[in-house]
Amino acid sequence: MDLHQLKVFVSVYKNRSFSKASEEIYLTQPTISDHIKSLEEELNCKLFDRLGRVTLPTPDADNLYPHVVDLLEKADNLKEIIQKGRNEVEGDIMIGASTIPGTYLLPQIMLSFKTTHPKVNFNVIIGDSSGIQEMVKKQDIYIGLIGAKMNSDRIVYEPFTHDELVLVAAKDYPVADSISKDDIRSLPLIIRESGSGTRKETEDFLSKLKIKISDLNIVMTLGSTEAVKEAVKAGLGCAVLSSFATSECLQFGVLKTINIEGLQMRRNFYIITHKKRELPKRYDLMRQHILKTFKDKQS
């Protein structure tokens, strides 16, 4: 067996899917299948059951998985040892990010990091904050960027910048420029799905006004910031969105902000890592780069 086969096994195991593994590690599905078949023949066991479109790991795969993850990490550490001797940094960096930092902040961060470390390649997984945190907790990824603190005792949270959440509507939507907290209850609202950092932070801010999500007039729940923004632009309701996501639409007058009297919604973005997992050098350098980038911008 070789490390490539083991990486394929880990990807199929995590994704519970040959097709999703194919997308994650950029191999065709027949190649994925061939690697798994070869590994099964070498180990003389069956690793996955294919039940229609569902792929389930066997007990042998469950037993094998943590050992393979450990082996791949040790192999990765060998590269780190060699690179330290050469004073080089190279290899893949997989980052999980929630929608706002992943879409609006991470591209420039990666660009500036690659100017110093051109041999590093990035693989970014975009998901909601709770999903990214779960990946860090399960040690599927080393590092994540999220927009809400989920308070897990296995996660280290490092704030690196902040964001303003703003209530927005289409330019011609019939709503006043400033409303009271009581007006929020009747306002037609479009919100993100459960697990979204923006949704969680919005709920936390409203709870300070003694308003529950069940008190609101929710007309639509959508699974992405862009979908919410497009629905608002179409005049289907109002929404609380990140200032990073709305800045261009506000600048060109497509959307307008609605002031909520007595409420300012500012939140932090966090770098998250596992408390018991040591970061390889390239990941720790990336973590330090993010912290320094935003410290310099705010100073």
Secondary structure as the mmCIF struct_conf table of DSSP 4:
data_model
#
loop_
_struct_conf.conf_type_id
_struct_conf.id
_struct_conf.beg_label_comp_id
_struct_conf.beg_label_asym_id
_struct_conf.beg_label_seq_id
_struct_conf.end_label_comp_id
_struct_conf.end_label_asym_id
_struct_conf.end_label_seq_id
HELX_RH_AL_P HELX_RH_AL_P1 LEU A 3 ASN A 15
TURN_TY1_P TURN_TY1_P1 ARG A 16 ARG A 16
HELX_RH_AL_P HELX_RH_AL_P2 PHE A 18 ILE A 25
TURN_TY1_P TURN_TY1_P2 TYR A 26 TYR A 26
HELX_RH_AL_P HELX_RH_AL_P3 GLN A 29 LEU A 43
TURN_TY1_P TURN_TY1_P3 ASN A 44 ASN A 44
BEND BEND1 CYS A 45 CYS A 45
STRN STRN1 PHE A 48 LEU A 51
TURN_TY1_P TURN_TY1_P4 GLY A 52 ARG A 53
STRN STRN2 VAL A 54 PRO A 57
HELX_RH_AL_P HELX_RH_AL_P4 PRO A 59 ARG A 86
TURN_TY1_P TURN_TY1_P5 ASN A 87 ASN A 87
STRN STRN3 GLY A 91 SER A 98
HELX_RH_AL_P HELX_RH_AL_P5 THR A 99 ILE A 100
HELX_RH_PI_P HELX_RH_PI_P1 PRO A 101 LEU A 105
HELX_RH_AL_P HELX_RH_AL_P6 LEU A 106 THR A 116
TURN_TY1_P TURN_TY1_P6 PRO A 118 LYS A 119
STRN STRN4 VAL A 120 GLY A 127
HELX_RH_AL_P HELX_RH_AL_P7 SER A 129 LYS A 137
TURN_TY1_P TURN_TY1_P7 LYS A 138 GLN A 139
BEND BEND2 ASP A 140 ASP A 140
BEND BEND3 TYR A 142 TYR A 142
STRN STRN5 ILE A 143 ILE A 146
BEND BEND4 GLY A 147 ALA A 148
TURN_TY1_P TURN_TY1_P8 ASP A 153 ARG A 154
STRN STRN6 ILE A 155 ALA A 170
TURN_TY1_P TURN_TY1_P9 LYS A 171 ASP A 172
BEND BEND5 PRO A 174 PRO A 174
BEND BEND6 ASP A 177 ASP A 177
STRN STRN7 SER A 178 ILE A 179
HELX_RH_AL_P HELX_RH_AL_P8 LYS A 181 ILE A 184
TURN_TY1_P TURN_TY1_P10 ARG A 185 SER A 186
BEND BEND7 LEU A 187 LEU A 187
STRN STRN8 PRO A 188 ARG A 192
HELX_LH_PP_P HELX_LH_PP_P1 GLU A 193 GLU A 193
TURN_TY1_P TURN_TY1_P11 SER A 194 GLY A 195
HELX_RH_AL_P HELX_RH_AL_P9 GLY A 197 SER A 207
TURN_TY1_P TURN_TY1_P12 LYS A 208 LYS A 210
HELX_RH_3T_P HELX_RH_3T_P1 ILE A 213 ASP A 215
BEND BEND8 LEU A 216 LEU A 216
STRN STRN9 ASN A 217 LEU A 222
BEND BEND9 GLY A 223 SER A 224
HELX_RH_AL_P HELX_RH_AL_P10 THR A 225 LYS A 233
TURN_TY1_P TURN_TY1_P13 ALA A 234 GLY A 235
BEND BEND10 LEU A 236 LEU A 236
STRN STRN10 CYS A 238 CYS A 238
STRN STRN11 ALA A 239 SER A 242
HELX_RH_AL_P HELX_RH_AL_P11 SER A 243 GLN A 251
TURN_TY1_P TURN_TY1_P14 PHE A 252 GLY A 253
BEND BEND11 VAL A 254 VAL A 254
STRN STRN12 LEU A 255 ILE A 260
TURN_TY1_P TURN_TY1_P15 GLU A 261 GLY A 262
STRN STRN13 MET A 265 HIS A 274
TURN_TY1_P TURN_TY1_P16 LYS A 275 LYS A 276
HELX_LH_PP_P HELX_LH_PP_P2 GLU A 278 PRO A 280
HELX_RH_AL_P HELX_RH_AL_P12 LYS A 281 GLN A 298
#
